[in-house]
Amino acid sequence: MSHDETSKMNRRDFIGASVAVSAGLIAGIPGGAAAEGSKGPELTPVRGGKDGPLTLYYEFRIAQPVNTQALAEIEAEAARLYGDRDFLGLSLKQMVGESTMVRNFPASYKGILGSAYADGATGGTLPIFYSLFLRFNGMGALRRSGVTDWFIKTIEPLLFVYRPGVGKTDIAFDYFTGLFQTVAAGDRDGVYTYRDDIVAFLRNQQDQPELGYTTVNNHVSIHNSDLAVFEGKVLPLLTVAQETFQPTDVDGGLAGAPGNTSYRRAVTTEILRNAYPDGHLRSYMMHGLWESIWDHENSHLDPRFKLASTPVGAHVVAGPIEPFYATRFLLNN
Protein backbone atom coordinates (compact mmCIF):
# COMPACT_ATOMS: atom_id res chain seq x y z
CA MET A 1 0.00 0.00 0.00
CA SER A 2 1.41 3.38 -0.98
CA HIS A 3 1.77 6.38 1.27
CA ASP A 4 -0.86 8.25 -0.77
CA GLU A 5 -3.36 5.43 -0.25
CA THR A 6 -2.77 5.07 3.46
CA SER A 7 -2.72 8.80 4.09
CA LYS A 8 -6.46 8.74 3.35
CA MET A 9 -6.84 6.81 6.59
CA ASN A 10 -4.87 9.23 8.74
CA ARG A 11 -6.55 10.36 11.94
CA ARG A 12 -9.31 12.93 11.40
CA ASP A 13 -10.72 15.50 13.82
CA PHE A 14 -12.61 12.64 15.40
CA ILE A 15 -13.44 14.07 18.81
CA GLY A 16 -11.83 17.46 18.58
CA ALA A 17 -15.09 19.24 17.78
CA SER A 18 -18.69 18.54 18.64
CA VAL A 19 -19.58 18.74 14.97
CA ALA A 20 -17.29 15.79 14.28
CA VAL A 21 -18.84 13.81 17.09
CA SER A 22 -22.39 14.49 15.95
CA ALA A 23 -21.39 13.35 12.48
CA GLY A 24 -20.38 10.02 13.96
CA LEU A 25 -16.65 10.34 13.44
CA ILE A 26 -14.71 8.15 15.80
CA ALA A 27 -12.45 8.95 18.71
CA GLY A 28 -9.08 10.49 18.09
CA ILE A 29 -7.28 13.78 17.66
CA PRO A 30 -6.07 15.91 14.76
CA GLY A 31 -2.62 15.26 13.42
CA GLY A 32 -2.42 11.61 14.32
CA ALA A 33 -0.22 9.25 12.39
CA ALA A 34 0.24 7.49 9.11
CA ALA A 35 -1.18 4.02 8.86
CA GLU A 36 1.01 1.01 9.54
CA GLY A 37 1.58 0.33 5.85
CA SER A 38 2.73 3.83 4.98
CA LYS A 39 6.33 4.60 4.19
CA GLY A 40 7.94 6.27 7.17
CA PRO A 41 11.22 6.53 9.02
CA GLU A 42 12.81 3.64 10.82
CA LEU A 43 11.12 2.83 14.09
CA THR A 44 12.50 4.74 17.04
CA PRO A 45 14.14 2.22 19.38
CA VAL A 46 12.31 1.29 22.55
CA ARG A 47 14.39 0.92 25.69
CA GLY A 48 15.88 -2.56 25.75
CA GLY A 49 15.12 -3.52 22.15
CA LYS A 50 15.40 -2.60 18.47
CA ASP A 51 11.76 -2.01 17.64
CA GLY A 52 10.17 -3.45 20.74
CA PRO A 53 6.58 -4.37 21.47
CA LEU A 54 4.19 -2.95 18.89
CA THR A 55 0.47 -2.35 18.80
CA LEU A 56 -1.48 -2.22 15.56
CA TYR A 57 -4.37 0.02 16.55
CA TYR A 58 -7.72 0.58 14.82
CA GLU A 59 -10.55 3.00 15.53
CA PHE A 60 -13.76 2.25 13.67
CA ARG A 61 -17.55 2.48 13.85
CA ILE A 62 -20.04 -0.32 13.41
CA ALA A 63 -23.77 -0.08 12.79
CA GLN A 64 -25.99 -2.21 15.04
CA PRO A 65 -27.18 -4.59 12.27
CA VAL A 66 -23.63 -5.88 11.64
CA ASN A 67 -22.25 -5.62 15.16
CA THR A 68 -22.70 -9.32 15.96
CA GLN A 69 -20.92 -10.30 12.74
CA ALA A 70 -18.02 -7.94 13.45
CA LEU A 71 -17.58 -9.32 16.97
CA ALA A 72 -17.58 -12.87 15.62
CA GLU A 73 -14.95 -12.01 13.00
CA ILE A 74 -12.68 -10.40 15.61
CA GLU A 75 -12.95 -13.36 17.97
CA ALA A 76 -12.19 -15.73 15.09
CA GLU A 77 -9.08 -13.74 14.19
CA ALA A 78 -7.95 -13.82 17.81
CA ALA A 79 -8.31 -17.59 17.79
CA ARG A 80 -6.26 -17.81 14.57
CA LEU A 81 -3.44 -15.73 16.07
CA TYR A 82 -3.46 -17.54 19.42
CA GLY A 83 -0.39 -19.69 19.95
CA ASP A 84 1.99 -17.63 17.78
CA ARG A 85 4.77 -16.94 20.30
CA ASP A 86 5.24 -13.35 19.10
CA PHE A 87 1.54 -12.50 19.21
CA LEU A 88 1.00 -10.93 22.63
CA GLY A 89 -2.72 -10.40 22.71
CA LEU A 90 -5.82 -8.69 21.35
CA SER A 91 -8.41 -6.48 22.99
CA LEU A 92 -11.54 -4.86 21.62
CA LYS A 93 -12.88 -1.86 23.51
CA GLN A 94 -16.10 0.06 23.03
CA MET A 95 -15.95 3.79 23.58
CA VAL A 96 -18.67 4.50 26.12
CA GLY A 97 -18.04 8.09 27.26
CA GLU A 98 -15.51 10.85 27.75
CA SER A 99 -13.66 12.39 30.67
CA THR A 100 -14.48 15.96 31.60
CA MET A 101 -11.74 16.30 34.21
CA VAL A 102 -8.96 16.08 31.62
CA ARG A 103 -10.32 19.33 30.17
CA ASN A 104 -10.06 21.05 33.56
CA PHE A 105 -13.80 21.62 33.73
CA PRO A 106 -15.21 22.35 37.19
CA ALA A 107 -15.55 19.34 39.49
CA SER A 108 -19.34 19.66 39.28
CA TYR A 109 -19.06 18.33 35.69
CA LYS A 110 -17.25 15.21 36.85
CA GLY A 111 -18.42 12.09 35.00
CA ILE A 112 -21.25 13.87 33.21
CA LEU A 113 -20.27 12.28 29.85
CA GLY A 114 -19.31 8.95 31.39
CA SER A 115 -21.77 6.89 29.31
CA ALA A 116 -22.67 9.35 26.55
CA TYR A 117 -21.44 7.33 23.56
CA ALA A 118 -22.83 4.02 24.81
CA ASP A 119 -26.18 5.71 25.50
CA GLY A 120 -26.15 7.17 22.00
CA ALA A 121 -25.52 3.75 20.47
CA THR A 122 -28.27 2.18 22.56
CA GLY A 123 -30.67 4.97 21.63
CA GLY A 124 -29.87 4.72 17.94
CA THR A 125 -28.38 8.19 17.57
CA LEU A 126 -24.78 6.99 17.22
CA PRO A 127 -23.05 3.92 15.82
CA ILE A 128 -20.93 1.74 18.07
CA PHE A 129 -17.41 3.14 18.48
CA TYR A 130 -14.64 0.54 18.81
CA SER A 131 -10.89 0.53 19.39
CA LEU A 132 -8.98 -2.62 18.51
CA PHE A 133 -5.52 -3.32 19.96
CA LEU A 134 -3.43 -6.05 18.29
CA ARG A 135 -0.19 -6.60 20.22
CA PHE A 136 3.01 -8.10 18.79
CA ASN A 137 6.60 -8.60 19.88
CA GLY A 138 8.27 -6.74 17.02
CA MET A 139 7.59 -5.66 13.45
CA GLY A 140 8.46 -9.02 11.93
CA ALA A 141 5.75 -10.76 13.92
CA LEU A 142 3.19 -8.14 12.99
CA ARG A 143 3.98 -8.43 9.28
CA ARG A 144 3.90 -12.25 9.37
CA SER A 145 0.52 -12.22 11.07
CA GLY A 146 -1.40 -10.88 8.07
CA VAL A 147 -3.71 -8.86 10.31
CA THR A 148 -3.68 -5.76 8.10
CA ASP A 149 -5.01 -7.81 5.17
CA TRP A 150 -7.51 -9.50 7.48
CA PHE A 151 -8.95 -6.14 8.57
CA ILE A 152 -9.24 -4.87 5.01
CA LYS A 153 -10.90 -8.06 3.74
CA THR A 154 -13.10 -8.85 6.74
CA ILE A 155 -13.94 -5.77 8.81
CA GLU A 156 -13.72 -2.95 6.27
CA PRO A 157 -16.66 -4.33 4.19
CA LEU A 158 -18.86 -4.03 7.31
CA LEU A 159 -18.12 -0.35 7.85
CA PHE A 160 -21.20 1.21 6.28
CA VAL A 161 -24.06 3.36 7.47
CA TYR A 162 -27.40 1.59 7.98
CA ARG A 163 -30.68 3.46 8.09
CA PRO A 164 -34.03 2.39 9.54
CA GLY A 165 -36.34 1.22 6.78
CA VAL A 166 -33.50 1.37 4.27
CA GLY A 167 -30.83 -0.98 5.59
CA LYS A 168 -27.30 -0.76 4.30
CA THR A 169 -26.45 2.42 2.42
CA ASP A 170 -23.50 3.15 0.16
CA ILE A 171 -22.07 5.58 2.74
CA ALA A 172 -18.88 4.07 4.14
CA PHE A 173 -17.58 4.81 7.63
CA ASP A 174 -14.00 6.04 7.64
CA TYR A 175 -11.57 4.50 10.11
CA PHE A 176 -8.09 5.06 11.49
CA THR A 177 -5.21 2.63 11.76
CA GLY A 178 -1.85 3.40 13.34
CA LEU A 179 1.24 1.63 14.59
CA PHE A 180 2.26 2.36 18.18
CA GLN A 181 5.19 1.45 20.40
CA THR A 182 4.81 0.86 24.13
CA VAL A 183 7.58 2.92 25.69
CA ALA A 184 6.58 2.44 29.34
CA ALA A 185 3.94 0.64 31.37
CA GLY A 186 2.98 0.09 34.97
CA ASP A 187 0.77 -1.97 37.23
CA ARG A 188 0.31 -2.29 40.97
CA ASP A 189 3.59 -4.17 41.21
CA GLY A 190 5.85 -1.70 39.43
CA VAL A 191 6.72 0.51 36.45
CA TYR A 192 8.39 -1.02 33.37
CA THR A 193 10.57 0.47 30.63
CA TYR A 194 12.53 -2.55 29.34
CA ARG A 195 11.44 -4.79 26.51
CA ASP A 196 11.14 -8.08 28.37
CA ASP A 197 9.13 -6.46 31.15
CA ILE A 198 6.83 -4.72 28.68
CA VAL A 199 6.31 -7.94 26.71
CA ALA A 200 5.30 -9.68 29.93
CA PHE A 201 2.98 -6.78 30.76
CA LEU A 202 1.28 -6.95 27.36
CA ARG A 203 0.81 -10.72 27.61
CA ASN A 204 -1.11 -10.20 30.85
CA GLN A 205 -3.60 -7.40 30.25
CA GLN A 206 -5.95 -7.15 33.21
CA ASP A 207 -9.15 -5.77 31.67
CA GLN A 208 -11.20 -8.95 31.36
CA PRO A 209 -14.73 -7.89 30.37
CA GLU A 210 -16.34 -9.60 33.36
CA LEU A 211 -14.40 -7.35 35.77
CA GLY A 212 -16.16 -4.25 34.49
CA TYR A 213 -13.06 -2.05 34.62
CA THR A 214 -12.89 1.28 32.78
CA THR A 215 -10.20 1.95 30.18
CA VAL A 216 -9.14 5.55 29.71
CA ASN A 217 -7.15 6.35 26.56
CA ASN A 218 -5.79 9.89 26.50
CA HIS A 219 -4.97 11.06 22.96
CA VAL A 220 -2.43 13.87 22.54
CA SER A 221 -0.02 15.19 19.93
CA ILE A 222 3.24 17.04 20.48
CA HIS A 223 5.86 18.60 18.23
CA ASN A 224 8.03 15.71 17.07
CA SER A 225 11.14 17.73 17.92
CA ASP A 226 10.01 17.65 21.58
CA LEU A 227 9.88 13.83 21.75
CA ALA A 228 12.85 13.25 24.06
CA VAL A 229 11.98 16.11 26.40
CA PHE A 230 8.32 15.11 26.48
CA GLU A 231 9.06 11.50 27.37
CA GLY A 232 11.41 12.64 30.09
CA LYS A 233 8.42 14.35 31.70
CA VAL A 234 5.67 11.88 30.88
CA LEU A 235 7.43 8.87 32.44
CA PRO A 236 7.35 10.45 35.90
CA LEU A 237 3.67 11.28 35.29
CA LEU A 238 2.98 7.61 34.60
CA THR A 239 4.57 6.75 37.94
CA VAL A 240 2.41 9.32 39.73
CA ALA A 241 -0.72 8.06 37.97
CA GLN A 242 0.15 4.48 38.91
CA GLU A 243 1.14 5.01 42.52
CA THR A 244 -1.06 7.76 43.97
CA PHE A 245 -4.47 7.31 45.64
CA GLN A 246 -6.82 8.94 48.13
CA PRO A 247 -7.17 8.91 51.05
CA THR A 248 -3.45 8.50 51.59
CA ASP A 249 -3.90 6.79 54.97
CA VAL A 250 -5.77 3.84 53.42
CA ASP A 251 -3.64 1.33 51.49
CA GLY A 252 -4.52 1.67 47.81
CA GLY A 253 -7.20 4.29 48.43
CA LEU A 254 -10.98 4.05 48.66
CA ALA A 255 -13.52 3.76 45.87
CA GLY A 256 -14.30 6.98 44.06
CA ALA A 257 -17.87 8.23 43.81
CA PRO A 258 -19.69 11.29 42.49
CA GLY A 259 -19.87 12.76 45.98
CA ASN A 260 -16.30 12.22 47.21
CA THR A 261 -12.69 12.81 46.14
CA SER A 262 -11.42 9.34 47.01
CA TYR A 263 -9.92 7.04 44.40
CA ARG A 264 -8.15 3.72 44.15
CA ARG A 265 -4.78 3.27 42.49
CA ALA A 266 -4.82 2.72 38.74
CA VAL A 267 -4.88 -0.96 37.81
CA THR A 268 -2.46 -0.49 34.90
CA THR A 269 -0.96 2.38 32.90
CA GLU A 270 0.76 2.46 29.50
CA ILE A 271 2.36 5.06 27.24
CA LEU A 272 2.09 4.35 23.52
CA ARG A 273 4.07 6.43 21.02
CA ASN A 274 3.13 6.53 17.37
CA ALA A 275 5.91 4.83 15.45
CA TYR A 276 5.74 7.50 12.73
CA PRO A 277 5.51 11.27 12.92
CA ASP A 278 2.74 13.06 11.06
CA GLY A 279 4.63 15.94 9.55
CA HIS A 280 6.06 17.90 12.49
CA LEU A 281 3.74 16.23 15.01
CA ARG A 282 3.89 12.97 16.94
CA SER A 283 0.85 11.40 18.58
CA TYR A 284 0.68 9.47 21.84
CA MET A 285 -1.91 7.44 23.68
CA MET A 286 -1.86 7.34 27.48
CA HIS A 287 -3.72 4.12 28.15
CA GLY A 288 -4.93 3.47 31.69
CA LEU A 289 -7.11 0.91 33.41
CA TRP A 290 -9.21 1.93 36.43
CA GLU A 291 -11.72 0.17 38.62
CA SER A 292 -14.31 2.86 37.82
CA ILE A 293 -14.68 6.17 35.99
CA TRP A 294 -14.99 7.86 39.40
CA ASP A 295 -11.55 6.63 40.44
CA HIS A 296 -10.13 8.18 37.28
CA GLU A 297 -12.02 11.45 37.49
CA ASN A 298 -11.12 11.95 41.14
CA SER A 299 -7.44 11.30 40.39
CA HIS A 300 -7.44 14.46 38.27
CA LEU A 301 -8.51 16.48 41.31
CA ASP A 302 -5.46 15.37 43.29
CA PRO A 303 -2.83 18.15 43.66
CA ARG A 304 -0.05 15.58 43.19
CA PHE A 305 -1.43 14.62 39.78
CA LYS A 306 -1.91 18.25 38.77
CA LEU A 307 1.69 19.04 39.73
CA ALA A 308 3.05 16.14 37.65
CA SER A 309 0.79 16.75 34.64
CA THR A 310 1.43 20.47 34.18
CA PRO A 311 4.95 20.10 32.66
CA VAL A 312 3.61 17.39 30.34
CA GLY A 313 0.61 19.42 29.25
CA ALA A 314 2.85 22.32 28.26
CA HIS A 315 4.10 20.24 25.29
CA VAL A 316 0.66 19.19 24.02
CA VAL A 317 -0.41 20.91 20.81
CA ALA A 318 -3.48 18.75 20.03
CA GLY A 319 -5.72 17.21 22.66
CA PRO A 320 -5.98 16.03 25.31
CA ILE A 321 -9.06 13.99 24.50
CA GLU A 322 -9.71 11.21 26.98
CA PRO A 323 -12.51 8.77 26.13
CA PHE A 324 -13.74 6.02 28.44
CA TYR A 325 -13.96 2.47 27.10
CA ALA A 326 -15.46 -0.83 28.20
CA THR A 327 -13.60 -3.97 27.15
CA ARG A 328 -15.79 -6.25 25.06
CA PHE A 329 -13.21 -8.93 24.25
CA LEU A 330 -9.74 -9.76 25.57
CA LEU A 331 -7.32 -12.52 24.62
CA ASN A 332 -3.90 -12.72 26.27
CA ASN A 333 -1.30 -14.99 24.69
VEXMIMAR-395253 format. One record per residue: x, y, z of N, C-alpha, C, O in turn; residue in one letter. Coordinates in steps of 0.1 Angstrom, whole numbers, plus 5000, padded with zeros to 4 digits. Example, Ala and Ser with C-alpha at 12.3 -4.5 7.8 and 13.67 -1.06 7.14 Angstrom:
BEGIN
513249435078512349555078513249675078514249675085A/512849785071513749895071512950005079513450115080S/
***
This chain:
BEGIN
500849885000500050005000500950125000501850135008M/500650224991501450344990501150445001500150435008S/502050535003501850645013500550725009499850765018H/500350754996499150834992497950754996496950825000D/497850624994496650544997496450545012495350565017E/497450525020497250515035497050645041496450655052T/497550755035497350885041495850925041495451005049S/495050855033493550875034492950835047491950875051K/493750745054493250685066493850755078493650705089M/494550865076495150925087494050975097492950995093N/494451005109493451045119492851175116493551275112R/491551175117490751295114490551375127491051335138R/489751485126489351555138488151475145487051525145D/488451365150487451265154486651315166485451305166F/487351365176486651415188486851555191486251615199I/487751615183488251755186487151855185487351965191G/486051835178484951925178483651855179483551745175A/482651925185481351855186480751825173479951735172S/481051905163480451875150480951745145480151665139V/482251715147482751585143482051475150481751365144A/481851495163481251385171479751365166479351245164V/479051475164477651455159477551385146476551325142S/478651405138478651345125479051195126478951125116A/479351145138479651005140481150975137481450855135G/482051065137483451035134484050995147483851045158L/484950895146485350825158486450885165487150975160I/486750835177487650905187489050915182489550825176A/489551035184490951055181491251205182490551275188G/492351245176492751385177493351425163493751335155I/493351555160493951595148495451565147496151545158P/495951545136497451535134497951405140498951405146G/497251295138497651165143498851105136499851175135G/498650995130499850925124499450855111498350825109A/500450835103500250755091499950615095500350565106A/499250545086498850405089500050315089501150355084A/499950195094501050105095501750075082502950065082E/501050075071501650035058502350155051502950135041G/502250275057502750385050504250385051504850325060S/504950455042506350465042506750575052506350685050K/507550535062507950635072509450605076510050515070G/509850675086511250655090511450525098510450465101P/512650485100512850365108512250385122512150495127E/511750275128511150285141512150335151513350295151L/511750425160512550475170512750365181511750305185T/513950335185514150225194513450245207513450355213P/512950135212512350135225513450095235514350015231V/513450135247514450095257514549945258513549875260R/515749895256515949745257515649665245515649545246G/515449735233515149655222515249735209515149855210G/515349675197515449745185514149815181514149935181K/513049735179511849805176510849775188509849855189D/511049675195510249655207508849615205508449595194G/508049605216506649565215505849675207505949795209P/504949625198504249715189502749685190502349565193L/501949785188500549775188499949825175500149945172T/499349735167498549785156497149825161496449735166L/496849945159495650005165494650055155495050115145Y/493450025157492350065148491250135156490950095167Y/490750245150489450305155488450295144488750335133E/487250245147486250235137484850235143484750215155F/483950245134482550255138481750135132482050105120R/480850085139480049975134478550005136478150055147I/477749985126476249995128475749875135476249765134A/474649895143474049785150473749655142474049545147Q/473249665130472849545123474049455120473849335118P/475249505119476449415116477349405128478449355127V/476949445140477849445152478149295156479249265158N/477149215156477349075160478349005150479148925154T/478249035137479148975127480549025130481448945129Q/480649155132482049215134482649145147483849115146A/481949135158482449075170482948935167483948885172L/482148855159482448715156483748715148484548625150A/483948805138485148805130486348835138487448775136E/486248925148487348965156487748855165488948825167I/486748785171487048665180487748555172488648485177E/487248535159487848435151489348465147490148375147A/489548595145490948635142491848615154493048575153E/491348645166492148625178492448475180493548445184A/491448385177491748245178492748205168493548115171A/492748265156493748225146495148265150496148185148R/495348385156496648435161497148365173498348355176L/496248305181496548255194497648135192497448055184Y/498648135200499648035200500948085192501948025194G/500848185184502048245178502848305189502348395196D/504048265191504848315203505048465203505248515214R/505048525191505248665191504048755190504048875189D/502848685191501548755192501348765207501248665214F/501148885212501048915226499648925231499348895243L/498748955223497348965227496449055219497049135210G/495149055221494249135213493149185223492649105231L/492749305222491649355230490749445221491249525213S/489449435223488549515216487749595227487249545236L/487749735225487149815235486149915229486349975218K/484949925235483950015230484050145237484150145250Q/484050255230484150385236482750415242481750415234M/482650435255481350455261481150595266479950635268V/482150675268482050815273483250895271484150855264G/483351005279484551085278484751155291483851195298E/486051175294486351245307486151395305486551455295S/485651455316485551605316486751655324487151775322T/487251585333488351635342489551665334490351755338M/489851585324491051615316491051745309492151805306V/489851805308489751935302489752055312489552165309R/489952015325489952105336488652185337488652295342N/487552115334486252165337486052165352486752095359F/485152245357484852245372484452095377483952015369P/484752075389484451935395483051905394482651785394A/482152005394480751975393480351905380479251845379S/481251905370480951835357481551695357481451625347Y/482151655368482751525369481851415364480751395369K/482351335354481651215350480351235342479651145339G/480051365338478751395332478651325318477551305314I/479851295312479751235299480251085300480651025290L/480151035312480750895314480150785305480850695302G/478850795301478250695293477650755280476850685274S/478050865276477350945265477350865252476350855245A/478550805249478650735236477850605236477250565226Y/477950535247477250405248475750435248474950365242A/475250545255473850575255473350615241472250585237D/474250685234473850725220473750605211472850595203G/474650505213474550375205473250305208472550255200A/472950295221471750225226470550295221469550225217T/470550425221469350505216469250515201468250575196G/470250475194470150475179470650605173470450625161G/471250695181471650825176473150825172473550915165T/473850725176475250705172475550555169474850465174L/476550535160476950395158477750355170477950425180P/478250235170479150175181480550215177481050185166I/481250275187482650315185483550215191483450185203F/484550165183485450055188486850105186487250175177Y/487750055195489150055194489649915195489349845204S/490549875186491049745185492549755187493249825179L/493149675197494549675200495049535196494649435202F/495949525187496649395183498049415187498849495181L/498549325196499849345202500849245197500549125196R/502049285193503049195188504449225194504649345198F/505249125194506649145199507549175187508349085183N/507449295181508349335170507649345157506549285155G/508249415148507649435135507549315126506549295119M/508549225127508549105119507249015122506648965113G/506949005135505848925139504548995134503648925130A/504449125135503249195130503049165115501949135110L/504149185107504049165093503649015089502848995080R/504248925096503948785094502448745097501948655091R/501948815106500548785111499448805100498448725101S/499648895091498648915081497448995086496348995079G/497549055097496349115103495849245095494649275095V/496849315089496349425081495449385069494449445066T/495849275063495049225052493749175057492649195051D/493749105069492549055075491549165077490349155074W/492049285083491049395086490449445073489249465072F/491349465063490849515050489749425044488749475038I/490049295044489149195037487949165046486849135040K/488049175059486949115067486149225075484949225075T/486849325080486149425088485749545080484649605081I/486649595071486349705063485049695055484249795054E/484649585049483349575042482149585051481049605046P/482349585064481149605073481049745077480049785084L/481949835073481949975079481050065070481650145062L/479750045070478850125063477750175072477350115082F/477150285068475950345075474750255071474550225060V/473950225082472650165080471550265084471750335094Y/470450265077469350355081468050275083467850175076R/467250315093466050245095465150245083464950355077P/464550135079463750125068464450125055463850105044G/465750145055466550145043467550025043467749955033V/468150005055469249905056470549965052470850085055G/471449885046472749925043472750035032472050025022K/473450145034473650245024474950235017475750145021T/475250325008476550325002477550415008478550455003D/477150465020477950565027478950485037478450425046I/480150485034481150415041481650495053481850615052A/481850425065482450485076483950485074484550385070F/484550605077486050605076486550545089485850515099D/487850515089488450455101489950495101490450545091Y/490550475113491950515115492750385119492250305127F/493950375113494850265118496250325120496650405111T/496850295130498150345133499050245140498550145146G/500350255140501250165146501950235158502450345156L/501850175170502350245182503350155189503250025189F/504250215196505250155204504950175219504650285223Q/504950075227504850095241506250125247507150045246T/506350245252507650295257507750285272508850295277V/506650275279506650245293505250195298504250225291A/505250125309503950065314504150055329505250045334A/502950035335503050015350501849935354500749935348G/501949875366500849805372501049825387501849905392D/500249755395500349775410501549705416501749715428R/502349645407503649585412504849665408505949655414D/504749755398505949835394505749915381504649905376G/506749985377506750055364507849995356508949965360V/507549985343508449905334508849985321507950055315Y/510149985318510650055306511449965297511950005287T/511749835301512549745293511749645286510649605290Y/512249605274511449525265510949405271509649375270R/511749325278511149195284510049225294509049145294D/510249325302509149355311507849405305506749365309D/508049485294506849535287506149415279504949415279I/506949325274506349215267505549135277504449095274V/506049105289505349035299504049115303503049055305A/504149245304503049325308501949315297500749295301F/502349315284501349315274500749175272499649155267L/501449065276500848935276499848915287499048815287R/499749005297498948985308498049105311498049165322N/497349155301496449265302495349225313494949115313Q/494949325321494149285332492649335331491949335340Q/492249375318490949425317489949325311489249355301D/489849205318488849115314487449175314487149245324Q/486649155304485349215304484449195316483749285321P/484549075322483749045334484049125346483249135355E/485249185346485649265358485049405358484949475368L/484549455346483849585345484749705347484249805350G/486049685345486949805346486749905335486149875325Y/487250025338487150135328488550155322489550175329T/488650155309489850195302489750345299488650395294T/490850425301490950565297492050575287493250535291V/491850625276492850635266493050785262492250835254N/494050855267494250995265495051015252496150975251N/494451085242495051115230495651255229494951345232H/496951265227497651395225498551385214499051285209V/498951505209500051525199500951635204500551725211S/502251615201503251705205504051745192503951675182I/504951845193505951865182506951755183507451715193H/507151695171508051575171509451615176510151525181N/509851735174511151775179511251775194512351785200S/510051775201510051765216510051625222509851615234D/510151525213509951385217510751355230510151305240L/512051375230512851325241512551405253512451345264A/512351535252512051615264510651575270510551565282V/509751555261508351515265508351385272507751375283F/509051285267509151155274509851165287509551085296E/510851255288511451265301510551315312510751295324G/509451385308508451435317507251345319506651345329K/506951275308505751195309505951065316505051005322V/507251015317507450895324507250915339506650825346L/507751025345507351055359505851065361505351025372P/505151125352503751135353503050995353502150975361L/503550905345503050765346503250705360502350645365L/504350735366504650685379503650745389503150675398T/503450875388502450935397501050875395500350845405V/500650865383499350815380499150665385498050625389A/500250595385500250455389500250435404499650345410Q/500850525411501150505425500350595435500350565447E/499750695430498950785440497550735442497050665433T/496950775453495550735456495150825468495950895474F/493850825470493250895481492150815488491450735482Q/492050825501492850895510494250825512494350705511P/495250905515496550855516496850765528497850695528T/495950765538496150685550495450545549495350475558D/494850515537494250385534495050325523495150385512V/495550205525496450135515495650125502494650055501D/496150185491495550175478494350265476493850275465G/493950335486492850435484491450375486491350245488G/490450455486489050415487488350435473488750525466L/487250365471486550385459486050525456485450585465A/486250575444485750705441484250695438483650595435G/483650815440482150825438481850975434482751055436A/480650995429480351135425480451235436480751355434P/480251185449480151285460481451285468481351345479G/482551225464483751225472484951255463484751265451N/486151265469487351285461488351165463489551185461T/487851055468488650935470488850875457488150895447S/489950795456490150705444491150605447492050615455Y/490950485440491950375442493050395431492850455421R/494150335434495250335425494850285411493950195410R/495450335401495250275387495550125387496550085394A/494850055380495149905378496449895369497349825373V/496449955358497549955349497650095342496650165341T/498850125337499050245329500050205318500850115319T/499950285307500850255295500950375287499950445284E/502150405282502450515272502750455259503650375257I/501950485249502150435235502550555226501750655225L/503650545219504150645210503850605196504150485192R/503350695188503150655174504550635168505450715169N/504650525160505950485154506450585144507550595140A/505450665138505750755127505350895131504250905137Y/506050995128505551135129504551165118504551095108P/503751255121502751315111503251455108502751545114D/504051465098504651595096505551635107506551565111G/505251755114506151795125505551745138506051785149H/504451675138503751625150504051475153504351405144L/503851445165503951305169502851275179502651355189R/502051175177500951145186501251035196502050945194S/500551045207500750955218499350905223498350985222Y/499350795229498150745237498550715251499550635253M/497950775261498150735275497050645280495950695283M/497350525280496350415281496350365296497250315301H/495250395303495150355317493950265320492850275313G/494050185330492950095334492550125348493450135357L/491350155351490850195364489650115368488950055360W/489450105381488350025386486950085383485950025383E/486950225382485750295378486050425372487250475373S/485150485365485350625360485550725371486250825370I/484950695383485050795394486450785400486950895404W/487150675400488550665404489350755395490150835400D/489150745382489950825373489650975374490551055375H/488351005374488051155375488551215388489051325387E/488451145399488951205411490451215412490951295418N/491151125404492651135404493051265398494051325402S/492251325389492651455383492451565392492851675389H/491751545403491551655413492651655423492751745432L/493551555423494551545433495751645430496251645418D/496151725439497251815437498551755432499251815424P/498751635436499951565432499951535417500951545410R/498751495412498651465398498751595390499351605380F/498051705395498151825388499551875387499951935376K/500351865397501751905397502551835387503351895380L/502351705386503151615377502651635362503451625353A/501351675360500851675346501151815340501151825328S/501351915348501452055342502652065332502552115321T/503852005336505052015327504751935314505251975303P/503951825315503651745303502651815294502851825282V/501651875300500651945293501252065285500652105275G/502352125290502852235283503352205269503552285260A/503652075266504152025253503051985243503251965232H/501851975248500751925240500152035231499852145235V/500152005218499652095208498352055202497652135195V/497851925204496551875200496051785211496851695215A/494851805215494351725227494551805239494751925238G/494351745251494051605253492551575251491751655255P/492351465246490951405245491051265252491951185249I/490151245261490351125270489051045271488251065280E/488750965261487550885261487650765272488750725275P/486450725276486350605284485850495275485150505266F/486450375279486050255271485750135280486150135292Y/484850045275484549925282485149815273484949805261A/485849715279486449605271485349505268484649465277T/485249475255484249375251484849245248484149145248R/486149245245486849115242488349125246488949225242F/488849025252490349025256490848885254490248795259L/491948875247492748755246494148785249494848855242L/494748725260496148735263496848605257496248505257N/498048625253498748505247500048495254500848395251N/
***
